[in-house]
Amino acid sequence: MSFDKMTGLEILQAMMAGKIPAPSMAETMPSKLVFAEEGFVRFLVRADKRHLNPMGGVHGGFSATILDSITGCAVQTLMEPGVKYSTINLEIKMIRPIPLDQELIAEGTMINRSRRLAVSEGKIMDEDGKIYAAGSATCMILS
């Protein structure tokens, strides 16, 4: 399977279908892509004991990494075959502590795409819609 011949959305859909493996980061930061369409992705995520800070809470890097992933994947859904992107700015708001060993929903949505830049936003929330972290990203489109 040649990634250069697949759109960004086709790559994500192939991952969901198990035709290609998820990136290794999905093991480091337990996350599973469960939905993808043009301009939108949804993941299920779970912080575990590997993600604790010195005070025993979930490290902020967990939220930052998940938000980078979901905002980036929202951008990826609009990439043509062979086109790549790279995050150049990530802004995050930690709203409340991420709970340990609880499945959360992480969603990324495209806001705008131009020829060279794409802007997306994301949030991490529980099944009741309570938001734990939110942010936005700007990605450079690399042709």
Protein Blocks (a to p, Z undefined) as FASTA:
>chain_A
ZZklpcfklmmmmmmnopaccdfklmmmgcddfbdcehiacddddddfklccfkopacfk
lmmmmmmmmmmmmmmmmpcehiacddfbdcdddfbdcdehiacddddddfbdcfkbccdd
dddddfkopafbdcdddddddZZ
